Amino acid sequence: MLYHDRYTTRPTGEWIYTDEIVKKYCVGRGVEVGPADHPVQGVNTVLVDNKADFAGKQYTVDYIMEADNLHLFQNGQFDFLIAIHMLEHFPNPIKALKEWYRVVRDGGVLFIVVPQKGCTFDKYRNTTPLSHLIEDYEKNTDNSDLTHIDEWCNYAIPVIEAEQGNPGLERVEAFRSTLKQQVKDGVNIDIHFHTWERIEDMMQLMGYLGWEVVQIADRYTIGKPVGAGNGILTVVRVRKTLSSPAKTRVLLLSDSVVSGRMAGAGARLYEMANRLSEVCEVTLMVPGESDLKPEKFKLVSYPGNPGNVHKSILNRYLDASDVLILGGQTLAEGFPSAEWMEKIFVIDLSTPPVLENLEHRRRELGNQGVAAQIHQEMLSRIHHQLQIGDYFICANEAQRNFWLGMLCSQNRINPYTYDGDPSVRNLIDVVPYGIPEERPVHSRQVLKGVYPGIQSTDKVLLWGGSLVEWLDTVTLLKAMVLIAQQRRDIKLFFMGIEHPEGMQKKILADTMDMAKIFSLYDNFVFFNDWVPYEERQNYLLEADIGVVTHAAGLETQFSSRNRVMDYIWAGLPILITQGDSFSDLVHQHRLGLGVKPGDVEGLATAILKMAEDAAFKQQCVQNMRAISHQFTWKNTLKPLIQFCKNPRKRPDRSYMAHRPSLPLGSQRAPVDRPSDRRQGIADKIHRTMGFFANLKTSLRRKRLKLSEYPSCGIGGRNRVSQTFRAECPNLYRIDIKFAMYYKWSSRNLTFRLRKAGISDMSSPDGAEIACISLNASQIRDNEFYPFVFPRQSDSQGQVYYFCLESPDSAKGNPVSVWCTENPSPVQFGCQPITCYERGWKSRAQVLFRAYYV
């Protein structure tokens, strides 16, 4: 072992190794893991380390064992567990966390501090993403893992050496060699496998585990003021007797046919529903009748297009959902309605419709004026999607770059979405088309020796999907004319021409006419009506080459040909036109051949080579087998599954709702429409009803002589807000005490913080500082929940306003906050001014506390 930050940064005698935070949470009998020679003081703990001495120093330990395998301890044996700068030393942190959780009783705490990367010798390393931690857990990564050694040696050891007066890189290779040898010898190496930088990193990890965080702070070191240390403190309340949180309820709305005869868009949503159902409660709504009978999720049919769904039917499923996944052009057909704008929206952008529409209209319409009008309508729908989406998914990185540009144009890349996640992966990520985990099995003969005109010895060139305008069948048929002059045993088979949604009739007619003119029809080129989804493997396994050809253009550049995934699944060598992301994949991994767009002779030559070169075909098959696991639905859907397990509203939701909706230079004065006037009347009625509800509640509280009590239920239009004056600079956190009535709530709650300073502070219009959304299942009854936001350096003396709202909460599923009529600035950490319930002033103040760095 080479370094341990506990040894190098905390020499004995220089620290008062306890503080008020430790004393507050570490009560009773606990265990400290990895204390080395400097355990936390002032608490009753047993000490666990994996050695009794290091570098000549003797430790006082009670047990010698690995901290991620506390096998000598029983479940719930301790009141608390302390782990100071330990979690980063595990190649599998989630495994360690779950082991620590196991040995602490229900109601106990985990007191965890990890190094804050920017304050330590890890400052030049990358922050470990949650997806990496999850992957380490799922793979059961252990100390034999070598993947972190190079990063540690390249970016941490030089910093450590420089701090110890040994600048230069001479010793880096020696350390690298020593570490790798230790791993080979079975020695547990002692390095920082992982790093964290922000409070949000730890909150995200705890959110993934579904754990309750009762306190969190950055720049923390025991014995120092908060803000003067080098770690991130996370205090977790252990909950074992509560029932598990309900699964997220996901509703997928499709405008594509989902049945035994479905195309790529429908298949994508069907597979999404199937995989999501393993962790969520899933309903899939599809147009028309479906012959599918899924076991894991509910499939509901509606007549016609989404705009024809009866409102009562739609609302029944919308009310019973938390997350809505919208595929295709669903929003173009009447969604969304105002009743469900507060739902969490996931928008699937895997088929850029504006580019497909341009290509389709170019070929179908001669009138550019009509085409331009249709294009403008399509663009308006796209803009609407981009404005309301909480999370977006697309099929590849090229598409993501395209949509990032579109999102920028709609101001969705803004400080709210960027500051906490510069990669913006929390807003838009890649979820490609996938393939089944199981290899395809041939169940019956369908082509060779069976299909009229195709002999058992023929070489079959398979067109694996439907015919659409942006694909290039002309070049392919011209190549078949050249091939037919040389060989009569190479056949082209179009697997499906009758699209289940009746699309693209013109290209089909043109392709069939051309095949007939050149005497290819039913001799060298064959057209099948459609192949059921569950039988496509029989055609794929009997074919020799999978082909897809397209013209050069924007649609091609940002496309995702899902038929190529079927070729990879079946181990079918791929012949593809260059210019899209899949052609790059084919070239990089040698999965087949690529040809230039429109190159007839090049295409014919490539077909002949692939038909004749058995060794080349076998190499392609082997290469596909080597990479196919990357493209299983289980792996491609990971970002979406993770989001749906812990759904979140977009951080800029309030900002987007109040910003000007028209581009600069084209803003018009608002029009007082009848619907606006009706809304104003409804607001006045609700405010009047709120006044009388508050009056009734106030009289009851006075009669019972209550000085502390829960506020009104936060839900619908009812919200609770508070103004206060900050006492110090650098305000960064507000803790609020909640009342849940011992009930489990899965509704969404939003905390908003603004600067006040106007006359009517029940709903100030100042610049919003924070908009934090969370699921109420994270909140515990009669306990404080922390809301952390960007540090306010000029907060001293400033008046602030925060409000809590939950528009989607239902009656009988309440969320309230505790209020007191005897506030104390010492208790609050600030000067409380006014509390508002239902928009009216209250006699009490919300029970909260302000924190400063």
N, C-alpha and C positions, 0 to 999 in steps of 0.2 A: 504494500500500500504506500502511496506516495504523498498524498495530501489529504487533509481533512480540515475544512474551514473552521470547525469547532476548536481544533487545536491551535491553528495559526492565528486566529483573530480574537480569541478570548483568553489571554493568559491569566492564570489564577491571581487573585488579589486586586485586579484592576476593575472588577465589576461588582456592583451590588446585584446579585443574580436573582432578583425577584422584583415584583412591582404590584401595583394595585390590581392590574388586569389579571395577573396570575392568581392572586388571592381571591378575586371575585369568582373565578370559574373553577379553580382546582381545589375543590372542597371535598373532604373525605379521604379515602385511601385510593391512591392511583399508581400508575406505572409510568416511568420515563424510559423511552427507548433511545439508545445511542447517547448517553450523557457524557461519555469519555471521562475526563478527570474533573469535570465542572458541572455537576448536576444542578438543576434549579433548586433554590433554597426556599425555606419557609413553607414547604408542602410535605405531605406524608406520602412518600412514593417508595416503591421497590424499583431498583435500577437494573436495566437489561442492556448488555452490550455484547458484541460478538468476539470480544477479546478482553483480557484482564490487564493488558499493558500495551503501550505504543510509544516508540521512540524513547525508551527508557523511563517512561512515566507509568506509574502504577495506578490502576483504576480501583475505586471501591464499587464493586458491582455485586448484585444479589444473584443474578442469573446470567449465564453465558449462552446466548442463542441468537440466531438471526432475527432482526426486528420484523421481518415480513413472514415469519413462521413462529409464532408464540405458542408452540405446541404444549408447553407446560402449564398454560393458563386455561381456565374454563371460560365458557361463554358468559359474558356479563360479570366477570369477577371484580372489576374495578369501577370506581366512580368517575375516573378521568384518565386520560392518557396524554402525556406530553411528548412531542417530537419536535425538537428544535434543530433546524438545519439538517434534517435526516431524509426527507422524502426524495430529494434530488439524487441521493446515492443509490436509488433502486432502479434497475433497468425496467421494472414493472411496477410503477407507482400505484396504479389502481389496485393491484393485488395487495400491496402493503396497506393501503387505506382500508380495504375491506377486512383485513386481518385485525387492524387496530379497532375498527368498529365492532368487531366480534367480541372482543374481550372487555368492552365497556358496557355497563348496565344501561337499561332504558332510562332516559332522563339525564344520563351522564354527558360528559363533553370530551371531544378531541381538541386539544390545544396544539395547533400546528403552526410552525413558522418555517418558511422556505426562504432562501436567499433571493433578494430582489436583484435580478440580473445586472442592471445598470450600476449597482452599488458594489459589485464584487468583481473578482477576476474573470467572471463569465460575460463581461459587458460586451465583448465583440462576438459572442455566439448568437445564434438565432433562437428566439423563443420557441419552445416546444409546442406545437399545436395540439389541441385536444384529440384530433383524429389520430395523431401519432401515439398518444397515450392509450387510446382505445385499441389500436392495432397491436401494441405491445401486450396488452391484456388478453386480447383474443388469441394471439399467437403463443401466449404463456412464455414470453421472453424471459430469459434468466441471465445469470452472470457470464454465460458462455458467449453472449452476444458481442460482436466486434464492431457494430455499426457506429457506436458513439466515440470510439477511441480516437479516430483521426480528427474529429472536430475538437475534442478535448485537447489533443496534443497541438493542433494547429493554432487554436485561438485562446486557450486558457493557460497552458503551461508557459508560453512566452510572457504573459502578464505576471504570473506568479514569480517567474525567474527575475523579471525586472524589478518587482517589489522587494525581492530579497537581494538585490544588488548584483544580479547575474544577467545583465542584458545580452541579447544575442540568441541565435537559434541553434547553437552547437549541441545543446543537451536535449533538444526536442526529439530527435531520432532515437537517442538512447532511451528516453522515457517511452516512446512508442513501442520500441522493441521489447522493453521490459514488461510493459502492460500486456502485450499480445502473448508473450511467453507465459505470464502468470495465468492468463485465461486458458492456454493449452494445458497448463499444469493443474487446472481445477481450482485455482486460488480466486477468491472473490476480490476483484479489484475495487479500489475505493476512489471513484471519480464522481463528478457531477454528470450523471447520465442525461438529466433533463434540466431545463431552465424555465423560469417564470419572470415576468416583468411587471405586470399590472394586476391590480385587484381583480379586474374582469377575468383574467386568466384563471384565477382560483375559483371565482364565482361560477365560471363556465364548467370547470371540472366538478364542483360540488353539485351544480345543477344537473349534470349528466348522471351523477350517482343518486340524485333525488334527495340529497341531504339538506337539513336545515342549518343555515349559517346564522348564528346569533351575534357575531361580531367579526369585523374584518377591518384591517388597517394596513397601509403600506408604510415604508420607512420605519419599521418597528424592530427594536431590539430590547430584550428584557432589561429593565433597570435604567433605560433611557427614555426621555420624552418621545411620544409618538411624533414621527417626522425627523428624528435624529438618528435613526437606525438604518439597518441595511437589509431588512427582511419584510416579508408579507405575512401578517398574522391572520390566521383563519381559525375561528372557534366554531365547532360544529356541535349541535345538540343531537345526541343519539336518541332515535325514536324507534322502538321495536314493537310496541304494543298497538300502535295505531294501524288501522287497516291500510293496505297499500293504496297509493293514489290511483284513481280510476284511469284507465287508458285514455289517451287522447282520442277524441272522436273525429274521424276524418271522413269528409264527403268529397268524392271525386265526381266532377260533372263533365260529361263527355258530349261532344257534338258528332263524334264518329261512331259508326256501327261497332258494337262489341258482341260478337257471336262467333259461331264456328267458322263463318266465312268473313272474318274481319281482316282489315289491312293493317299497315304498320302503326298508325296513330292509335287505333283501337287496341291493338295488341300491347302497345306500350302502357296504356292506362290499365289494362287488365292485369299485366304483370306487376305494375305498381301496387294495385289493390291487393294482389296476392301476397307480395312480400311485406307490405305495410301491415297486413292483418296479423303478422306475427308479434307485433308490438303495439298495435293500435286497434281501435274498434272502427271498422271500415265499411262504408257504403259506397257503391258505385252506381250512379244514375246514368243510363244510356238511352239513346233515341231508338224507338221501335222495339219490337219483341226480340228477345234473345233466347237461344236454345241452350245457353250455358247454365250450369247449375253449380256454382262455386260452393265449396264447403266452408272456407275460412272467412268469407265476407258476404255481405248482403248485396245482391244485384237487383236494382229497381229499374224498370222500363218506363219511359214516358213517350207519348205520341208525338210524331213530327220532330220539330226542332225545339231547342230550349225555350224559345219565346212562346211556344204553345203550351208549356206546362201549366196546369191549373195552379193558381196561386196557393190554394190550401194544401195541395200535395207538396209543392215546393217548400213552403214554409215549415211543414211538419219535419222534413229532413234537415232543413237549414237550422231550425231551432235546436235540433238534437246533435249539432256538430260544433266542433271547436275550430277545425282547420278545413278550408275549402281548397281543393286542388282543381284548377281549371285548365283543361286541355284544349288545344286547337283554337277555334274561333268562337268558343262558348260565349264570350262577352259580346260578340257581335250580334247575338240572337236574342237579346233581351235581358241578359244578366249585366250587372247586378241590380237588384231593386234596393230601395232605400232601407228596407227592413233589416237587411243583413250586411250593411256596410261595416259594422263593427266586428265582423268575423275576421279571422286571420286568413289572408289570401296567399296561396302559392300559385304562381303563374308559370305554366310550362311553355317555354319559348323555343322548343326544339325544332320547329319548322318555321323559319322566318317568313310569315305569310306575305309581307309586303314585297319581298323579292320574288316569291313564287307567283304572286299575282301579276307583277310586272311582266314576267316571262309568259305567263298564260295569256294575258291581254294582248301582248305583242303579236302572238300567233293567231289568236281568235278574233280580235277586233281590228278592223281597218280604220276606224274612226278614233283618232287620238284624243279628241275632245271628250268622248264618252269614257275612254280608258282613263283619262286624267281625273274625271269626276269619281270613278270607281276607286282609283288610287287614293284620292283625298279622303274618301270615306273609310277606306281600309287604314290609312295612316291615323285618322282620328281614333279609331278603335284601338290601335296599337298604343297610342299616347295614353289613352284611358287605362289600359292595362298597366302601363309603366307607372302611372301615378298612384294606383291603388294597391299594387302588389306589396306584400310584406317580405316575400322571398321569391326569387326567380330561379328557374333551372333551365339549362340548355344542354345541347348534345355534345359539344366539343369546345376546345379553347378558341378556335376561330370564331364560332358563334358568340362565345362570351365576349370577345373583343368587339364584335359588332354591336351587341346589346349594351356593353359598357358605354359606347359612344351614344347610343340612343338614350340611355339612362342619364348621361351627362346633359344631353339636350333638354331633358325634362327636369333638371335640377335634383335628380335623385342621388347623385354623388355630391354630398354636401357635408358640412362638419358633423352633423348628427350621425350619418352613416359611415363617414370616413375616419373620424378621430379614434374611435375604439377599435377599428379594423381596417388598416390601410390597404389590405389586399381586397377588401370589399367582398370576401367570400361569404360573409354572413348575409349579404344582400343578394348576390347572384353566384351560383356555383354550377359546375359541370356534372350532369347526370346523363351519361350516354345511354343509347339503346344497349340492351344486354342480351345474354344467351342463357339458357337453362344450365344449372349446375351439372346435370347428368348428360352424358354423351348421347347423341341420337341413336335410336335402335330401328333397324329396318324391319317393318312388319309385313309388307306385302310388295310384290312386284308391280310397278306402275308405268315404267317407261320402256326399258330395253326388252324387246321380244314380246311386248304387250301392247304398247300404244301403236295404232296403225301407222305404218311407214317408218318405224324406228326398229332396227334389227338388234339382236342381242349383242352383236359385235361392234355396233356403231359407237362413235365418240360423241357424247351429248354436251353441247354448249347450252347452259341453262341461264335464261333470263329470269331472275328470282322474284320479281315483283310486278306491279302493274305498269301500265304505259301512261306517262305524263308528259306534258309539253316540253319540259326543260331537259328531258332525256333525248339522246340522239340515236334513233333507230335507223336513220338513213345511212350513216357511215357503216353501221354493222351489217345491214343488208347488202351494201355494195361489196363489203369484204366477203360475205357469203357467196356472192356471184363469182369472185375470183377463186375461192376455195372449191366451189362446185366444179370448176374447170379442171381441178387437179385430183380431188378425192370425192368419192360419193358416200363415204362412211362418216362424215362429220355433219351433225344435225344441230340446228338451233331450235330450242324449245322455249316458247313464252309460257311461263307457268300460270299466269292469270291475266286475262284481258277484260273480264267482266267485273269491274270494280264494284264492291258491295254498295257503294254510295253513288254509282252511276256517273263517275267522273270521266273527263277527258275523252270524249268520243271522236274528236277530229284526228288526233294522232293515231288512234287505233285504226280508223278507216284509211288514213294515208299509208300506214305501215302495211296493212293487209293488201291494199291496191298495189303497192310497189312489189310485194312478194309475188303477187299473181302476174304482174307484167313481166318479171324476170324469171318466171317458171320455177320459183322457189317454193311456192305455197303447197303444203302437204307433200313436198318432195325433199326439200332441205330445211324448210322452216315450218314450224308447227305452232298453232295457236290453241291453247287450252282455255276453258272458260274461267275457272277459279279453283284453287286448292284449299280445302279446309285447313285451318291453322294447325290442328293436331295431326295432320297427315303430311305436312310439308317436308318432314325429314325423309320420307320415302323417295321423293323426287331429288332432294339434295344428295342423298347417298348413292343414287344410281347415276348421277351426272358426273362428268369428267372435268368440266371447267365451269366456274361461275362468272358471269359477265355482267358488267354495267358500263354503259357508255353515255357520255353527256357532252354538251357543247360548252365552250368556254364562256364565262360570264360570272356576274355577281352571285347568282343563285347557286352555281356550282361551288364557288369559293366558300360560301357559308352554309353549305348543305350538310346533311347527314344521311347517307343512304343506308337505311337499316337492313336492307337485304344483304349487305356485305357481312353483317354480324351473323346472319344465318349461314353464309359460306364458311366463316371461321368456325362456327359451331360444328358443322359437318365435315370439316377438314377438306373443303373443296377449293382447289387452287383458283386464284382470282385473276381475272383479266379486266382491267379498269382503265378508264380515260384519266389522264393526269389532270391535276388542278384542284382537287378537293382534299380534305383531311384524310380520308380513307386511302387515297392514292399514295399519300405520304407514308401511311402506316404499311401499306403493301410493299413499298420500296424499302423502307427502313428494316423490316423484318423478313424480307424476301418471301412473301406469301403468294407471289405470282408475278405478273408483268403489268407494266403501265405503258400506255401509248399516248401520243399527242392527240389533242382533239381534232377530229376531221381527217386523220391520217388513215386512209383506206388501206393502202399497201402495208403500212406498219401494223395495222390491226390484223390483216390476213396473215402476215408473217408470224405474229405472236400466237395466233390461234393454232397454226400448223406446228410451231415449236412445242406448245404445251400439249398438243395431241400426240406428238411423236416422242417426246423426251420423257421416258418413264422415270429416270433418275431425278430429273428436275421436279416432276410432280411429287415424288416421294419426299424430296427435301422440303417442298412447300408444305406438305402435310405435317411433317415433323415440326417445322417452325410454327405452324398454327397450334399444334398441341402444346408447345412450350409457352405460348402467351395467352391461350384461351381462358385461363383461370382469371386473368385480369378483367375480363369482360362478362363474367357471370352477373346475373341480376343482383345477386347478393352483394357484389362489390360495387357495381355501377350505381346502385341506389343508396349507398351508404350516406351521402350528404343529405338526401331527402329524408331517410329514415331517422337520422339523428335530429333533424329539424323537427319532425313531427313528434318525436318522443319528448322534446322540450321546446314547444312552439313559442314564438315571440312575435309581438307586433313590431312593425318597423319603427325604429327610433325617431324617425322624422315625421311620424304620422300627424302630429299636431302642427308642425311647421308646414307640411304640405297642404293641410286643410285651410290654413289662413294666408298662404302666399297668393299673390296675383296669379290668376289662371291664364292670362293672356300674355304673349310675348311683349317685351319692352317696346314701346313705340306704338302699340296697337291696343292699349287699354281703353276700355269704354266705361262710362259711368254705369253703375248697377241699375237695373230696371226693376221697379217695384211690381213684380208679377203677382197675380192672384195667389199662387202657391206660397209666395213669400209672406203675403199678408196673413194667410191662414196660419202659417207657422208662427208669426208674431202673436196672433191671438192665442194659439195653443201654449206658447211660452208664458203669456200673462196668466192664463188659467192655471197652469202648473205652479207658477210663483205664488198665486193667491192661495192655492191649496196647501202649498208648503208653509205659508205663514200660519194657517190654522192648525196644521199638523204640529208645527213647532210649539204653538201656544198650548195645545193640549198636552204635549210631552212635558213642557216646562211646568205646567200646573201639577202634573203627576210627580215630577221630581221634587218640587217644592213641598208637596204634601207628605212625601216619604222622607224629606229632609236629607236628600242625597247630595253629597259634595263631590263624589266621583261616580261617573256613570258612562255607559257606552253612548256614542253618538247615534244619530239616525242611521238606518241601514244605507250603505253606499251602493247604489245601483240605479240603472236607468238614468233619469235626469237628476236624481238625488246625489249630491256630492257634499263632501266636507272640506273646508279650506281654512287656512290660518295665516295670519300675518304676524311678523315678529321683527325685532331689530337685533342685528348681530352685534356681539360685544367685542369681537376680535377679528383681525384679518385672517385670510386663508380659510374661510368656511369651505368644507368639502364633504360634509356628511350630515344627514338628519336621520335620527332613529325615531320611529313612531310606534306606540304601543297599540296593538290591535285587540279587538274583541271578536272572537269567532263563534261564541256560544257553544263551544265544544263540538262544533260540526265541521265536517270536511267540505271544503268548497274548492271547486275546480275552475271557478270563473276567473276572468282576467281583471287585474287591477292596474290602474295607471297613476303614477305620481308625477306631478308637474311642478316645476319651480320657476318663478319669475321674480324679477325685481319689481317691487310695488312703487308707490309714490304718486298715485292718482286718487281722485276723490272717492270713486266707487271701487273699493278694493275687494268686493265680493267676487269680482271676475276681472282682474286687471289685464290690460292689453300690452304690457311691457314685453321686452324681448325674453323669450323663453331660454332658460339656462339648462334645464334638464327635462326630459320626458322619458320616464323609466316604466316599462311595462313588465309585469310578472304574473305568474299564475298564483292564485290565492292558496293553492295547496302547499306553497312554500312557507306560508305564514302559520304561526302557532298561536293558540288562544292565550291571552294575557301576557304576551311577550312582545319585546321590541323587535322591529325589523329595520335593518339599515338601508338607507338609500344614499349611494355614493355618486358624486357628480364632479365635474371639473372644478378644481380649486379656484375660489373667488378671492384673489389677492387683496381687493379693495373692500372687503365685506364689512369692516369695522364701521359701525354707525349706520349702515345701510338697512333699509326696510325691505324685507323679502316676503313673498307670498307663495305658499304651496297649497295644492289641492289634490284630493284623492277622488277618483271617479272610476266607475265600473259600469259602462253603458250596457254590457251584455249580462249583468247579474240579474238573477230572477228572484221574485218574491219567495221567501222560504229558504233561500240560500244566502244568508246575509254576510256582509263584511262590514264591520264597524271599527271605530277607533275609540280609545278611552279618552274621556274629558275630565277636567278637574276645575272646580270653582276656587281653589286655593293655590294658584300658581306661584312658583318661586323662581327668580332668575338663576339662583344657584342650581336648582334642580333642572332647569331648562338649558342652561349654558347660553342664554340669550334673554332678551326682554320680550315676552309674548305680548301681542297687542290685541288682536281680535280673532275670534273663531266664527266661522259661518257654517250654518247647516241649512241645506236646501236654498242657499242664497241669502239667508237672513242672519243677522247678528245673533250670537248665542251668549248666554251669561258666563259660560265656561271657556276653558282653553283646551285645545288638543294636548294630550300628554305626549310630549316629544322632547328630544334633546339635540342641540346643535353641537357639532364637533369642528375643531379647527386644527390645521396642521401646525 
